[in-house]
Amino acid sequence: MKKIFLFTSLLLIFCFGIALSKEFKFCVLGKKGTVQVKTSHSKKTEEVKTGDKLFLNDNLIIGDGSYIGLVHSNGKTIEISKPGSYKISELSSSAEGRKTSVFPKLAEMIFNNVSKKGSLLTDKSNKSEMKTGGYIERGIGEVNLPIVSPLKNHFINRNITLCWNSYKDNSEYVFKLMNRFNKVLLTKTSTDTCISFDAESLKLEKGIYYFWVVNLASDTDYKSHEACFRLLSDNEIVTINDTLKELKEEMGVDNTAASNIVYAFFYEQNNLYDEAANAYKQAINMAPGVYDYVVLYEGFLSRTKSSEK
C-alpha cells in the first residue's frame, strides 16, 4: 500500500511539473537585434518574435547590442539589453509574488494584439521609413479632409485638442463644434490643422457626447467625417485614476518602454486615445530602433480608425 501511495504521489508531482512547464511565463512585447530562445524540447536555438510565449524551462539568449521587452503573465514588465543567457525560471521568480487584479483584465487584449503579425516589418519601404527615426501618422476618416484625431474619443482633462490633415499650404479651415441637438457651440476659421480649447470655458457638460467637423473655408463640400468626443464624469475620472494607480503598483511603478506599452493598452481599453497615443510614443522614444513598438502603435491607429460608428 505504501508503494502504491508513493508511486501515486510521484506521479502527481510529475504531472504537476509538466502542467507548470506548459504554462507560459512571459510574452514578448518587442525586440531589437539578435534574441534567441532555446526551449526545453529542442536542442536548437530559435529566433524570438513579437508575441512569442516563453515557458518556465526555456533559456533566452541576448546578443550584442540587442534588446527585448517582456511582460509576465502577472503584468510585471522586464527589459533586457545586457548580452548573455537568461533562464526564464529565474526571470519569472523575480517577477512573481505580486498581487494582481487589474492586469488580468488587460491580459487578453495585450496578448492578442502583440501576437498578430505586423505587415510593417515585412514591407521594405516601411522599414526604411522607420529607420529615419519617425513613426507613421495616418489620417482617419478619409473622405476628403482626413481626421488625425480618433473619430470617437474620451477626455479626462478639460483641455481639448483636435487635429486633421492639411489640404494645401496656406489653406483655411472652418472648425465647428456642436452638441447632440446639432446646435453650433463654437466656430473657428484658421490655417492651423489643430484646434485647442478649454471645455470648462465653453461650459461643456461631462458625460455626454459632442460632435465636430472641419471643412475648407473656400469649399464647404470639401469636409471631414463628423467625429465626436465625451468628457468623462467625475466618478469615471476617480475610478480610472484609482485603477491606473493600482496597475502601476502591480507593475512596480516602472517607467520603461515595455511598461508604457502596457499603459497604452490600459488607456485604449478606457477609450482614452490621446493618453494611449502618448504612451506609445513614449515607448518608441525610450526604445529607438525597436520596430515592434512602432507596429503596435500602427495597430492602435488602425483600431481607432475602425472605431467609427
C-alpha positions in Angstrom: 0.0 0.0 0.0 2.9 2.4 0.9 4.5 1.7 -2.5 1.2 2.5 -4.3 0.8 5.7 -2.3 4.5 6.7 -3.1 4.0 5.9 -6.7 0.8 8.0 -6.9 2.4 10.9 -5.1 5.4 10.9 -7.5 3.1 10.7 -10.5 1.1 13.7 -9.2 4.3 15.7 -8.7 5.5 14.8 -12.2 2.2 15.7 -13.8 2.0 18.9 -11.9 5.6 19.8 -13.0 4.6 19.2 -16.7 1.5 21.3 -16.3 3.6 24.2 -14.8 6.1 23.9 -17.7 3.3 24.2 -20.2 2.1 27.5 -18.7 3.8 30.4 -20.4 5.6 32.9 -18.1 6.3 35.8 -20.4 5.0 37.3 -23.6 7.4 39.1 -25.9 6.3 42.8 -26.4 9.2 43.8 -28.6 12.8 43.1 -29.6 15.8 44.5 -31.4 18.8 42.7 -32.8 19.6 39.1 -32.1 17.4 37.5 -29.5 17.1 33.7 -29.4 15.4 31.1 -27.3 16.3 27.5 -26.5 13.3 25.6 -25.5 13.2 22.6 -23.2 12.0 20.3 -26.0 14.6 21.4 -28.6 18.4 21.4 -28.7 18.3 24.2 -31.4 18.0 27.9 -30.7 15.2 29.8 -32.5 14.9 33.5 -33.2 12.4 35.2 -30.9 9.4 37.0 -32.4 7.0 39.6 -31.0 4.1 37.7 -29.4 6.1 34.6 -28.7 5.3 32.9 -25.3 8.3 31.9 -23.1 7.9 29.0 -20.8 9.4 28.0 -17.4 12.2 25.8 -18.8 13.2 28.0 -21.7 16.5 29.8 -22.0 16.8 33.3 -23.5 20.0 34.4 -25.3 20.6 38.1 -25.9 23.2 39.1 -28.5 25.4 42.2 -28.5 23.5 45.5 -29.0 20.2 43.7 -28.7 17.1 44.3 -26.6 13.9 42.5 -25.5 10.8 43.8 -23.7 8.8 41.1 -21.9 5.5 41.2 -19.9 5.0 38.5 -17.3 1.7 36.7 -17.0 1.0 38.7 -13.8 1.7 42.0 -15.6 5.2 42.8 -14.5 7.4 44.1 -17.3 11.1 43.3 -17.8 13.6 44.8 -20.3 16.9 43.1 -21.0 19.7 44.7 -23.1 22.8 43.1 -21.5 24.2 40.3 -23.7 24.1 36.8 -22.2 22.0 33.8 -21.4 18.9 34.1 -19.1 16.8 31.3 -17.6 13.1 32.0 -17.8 12.6 30.3 -14.5 14.9 32.9 -12.8 13.4 35.8 -14.6 9.9 34.6 -13.6 10.9 34.2 -10.0 12.0 37.8 -9.9 8.6 38.9 -11.3 6.4 36.7 -9.2 4.9 37.4 -5.8 2.9 40.5 -6.8 -0.8 40.7 -6.2 -2.6 41.3 -9.4 -6.2 42.3 -10.1 -6.1 44.9 -12.9 -3.7 43.3 -15.3 -5.7 40.1 -15.8 -8.4 42.3 -17.3 -5.9 43.7 -19.8 -4.0 40.4 -20.5 -6.2 39.0 -23.3 -6.2 42.4 -25.1 -2.4 42.7 -24.9 -1.5 39.1 -25.8 -3.9 39.0 -28.7 -2.6 42.2 -30.2 1.1 41.5 -29.8 0.7 38.1 -31.3 -0.6 39.5 -34.6 1.8 39.6 -37.4 2.9 43.2 -38.3 2.9 43.8 -42.0 5.1 46.8 -41.4 8.1 44.6 -40.5 7.9 42.7 -43.8 7.5 45.8 -46.0 10.9 47.2 -47.1 9.5 50.6 -47.8 8.1 50.9 -44.3 11.2 49.5 -42.8 13.3 52.2 -44.5 10.9 54.9 -43.4 11.0 53.8 -39.8 14.8 53.8 -39.9 14.8 57.5 -40.4 13.7 57.7 -36.8 10.0 58.5 -37.1 6.7 56.6 -36.8 3.9 56.9 -39.3 1.0 59.2 -38.6 -2.1 58.3 -40.6 -5.2 60.3 -41.0 -8.5 58.6 -40.2 -11.9 59.0 -41.8 -10.5 59.6 -45.2 -13.3 61.2 -47.2 -12.0 64.5 -48.4 -10.3 66.0 -45.4 -8.8 63.2 -43.2 -9.1 63.5 -39.5 -6.0 62.7 -37.4 -7.7 62.6 -34.0 -9.8 59.4 -33.2 -13.3 59.7 -34.6 -14.6 58.7 -31.1 -12.7 59.8 -28.1 -12.9 60.3 -24.4 -11.2 63.1 -22.5 -10.1 63.0 -18.8 -8.8 66.6 -18.9 -10.6 69.9 -19.6 -8.0 70.9 -22.3 -9.1 69.5 -25.6 -7.0 69.3 -28.8 -8.5 68.0 -32.1 -6.5 67.6 -35.3 -6.9 66.9 -39.0 -4.7 66.6 -42.0 -3.7 69.6 -44.2 -5.1 70.1 -47.7 -2.7 72.5 -49.3 -0.3 75.1 -48.0 -2.0 78.2 -46.6 -5.4 76.6 -46.8 -8.1 78.0 -44.4 -10.3 75.6 -42.4 -13.6 76.1 -40.7 -14.0 74.1 -37.5 -17.5 73.6 -36.0 -18.3 72.1 -32.6 -21.9 71.0 -32.0 -24.0 69.4 -29.3 -26.2 66.4 -29.7 -29.0 68.6 -30.9 -26.8 70.0 -33.7 -26.5 73.4 -32.1 -23.2 75.0 -33.0 -21.3 75.9 -29.9 -18.0 77.0 -31.4 -16.9 78.1 -34.9 -13.4 79.0 -35.8 -11.5 79.7 -39.0 -7.8 79.0 -39.0 -4.9 77.9 -41.2 -3.8 75.6 -38.4 -4.6 71.9 -38.6 -5.3 71.6 -34.9 -7.6 73.4 -32.5 -7.3 73.6 -28.8 -10.0 74.9 -26.4 -10.9 74.7 -22.7 -14.0 72.6 -22.2 -14.9 74.4 -19.0 -14.8 77.8 -20.6 -17.3 76.6 -23.2 -19.4 75.1 -20.4 -19.4 71.7 -21.9 -21.1 69.1 -19.8 -19.5 65.9 -18.6 -20.8 62.5 -19.5 -22.3 63.4 -22.9 -21.0 63.4 -26.4 -20.1 66.5 -28.5 -19.6 66.4 -32.3 -17.2 68.3 -34.6 -16.5 68.7 -38.3 -13.9 70.6 -40.4 -14.3 71.9 -43.9 -12.3 74.1 -46.3 -13.3 77.8 -46.0 -13.2 78.0 -49.8 -15.3 74.9 -50.4 -17.8 73.8 -47.7 -18.3 70.5 -49.6 -14.7 69.6 -49.0 -15.0 68.4 -45.4 -14.2 65.7 -42.9 -16.2 63.0 -41.3 -18.2 64.0 -38.3 -16.3 63.0 -35.2 -17.2 63.0 -31.5 -15.8 63.1 -28.0 -17.1 62.8 -24.5 -15.8 64.4 -21.2 -15.6 61.8 -18.5 -17.7 62.3 -15.4 -16.0 63.0 -12.1 -16.9 59.5 -10.9 -15.3 57.9 -14.0 -12.2 60.0 -13.6 -11.8 58.8 -10.0 -12.3 55.2 -11.0 -9.8 55.4 -13.8 -7.2 57.1 -11.7 -7.6 54.6 -8.9 -7.4 51.7 -11.3 -4.3 53.1 -13.0 -2.6 53.6 -9.6 -3.3 50.0 -8.8 -1.9 48.8 -12.1 1.3 50.8 -11.6 1.6 49.2 -8.1 1.2 45.8 -9.6 3.9 46.5 -12.2 6.3 48.1 -9.7 5.7 51.7 -10.9 8.1 51.1 -13.8 8.7 53.8 -16.3 10.2 51.8 -19.2 9.3 51.3 -22.8 7.7 48.0 -22.1 5.6 49.3 -19.2 4.4 52.2 -21.4 3.1 49.6 -23.9 1.0 48.1 -21.1 -0.2 51.6 -20.1 -1.1 52.3 -23.7 -3.4 49.2 -23.7 -5.0 50.3 -20.4 -5.8 53.8 -21.8 -7.1 52.3 -25.0 -9.3 49.9 -23.1 -10.8 53.0 -21.4 -11.2 54.9 -24.7 -8.6 57.5 -23.6 -6.9 57.5 -27.0 -4.8 60.6 -26.6 -3.2 59.2 -23.5 -2.7 55.8 -25.3 -1.0 57.5 -28.2 1.3 59.4 -25.9 2.2 56.2 -24.1 3.0 54.5 -27.4 5.1 57.5 -28.5 7.0 57.5 -25.2 7.7 53.8 -25.6 9.1 54.4 -29.1 11.3 57.2 -27.9 12.6 55.2 -25.0 13.5 52.2 -27.1 14.6 53.7 -30.5 15.0 51.0 -33.2 12.5 48.6 -31.7 10.2 48.5 -34.7 7.9 46.1 -32.9 6.7 49.0 -30.8 6.0 51.0 -34.0 4.0 48.1 -35.3 1.9 48.1 -32.1 1.4 51.8 -32.4 0.3 51.4 -36.0 -2.2 48.7 -34.9 -3.6 51.1 -32.4 -4.0 53.8 -35.1 -5.8 51.3 -37.2 -8.2 50.3 -34.4 -9.1 53.9 -33.6 -9.8 54.4 -37.3 -12.2 51.4 -37.3 -13.9 52.6 -34.2 -16.2 54.9 -36.3 -19.8 54.1 -35.5 
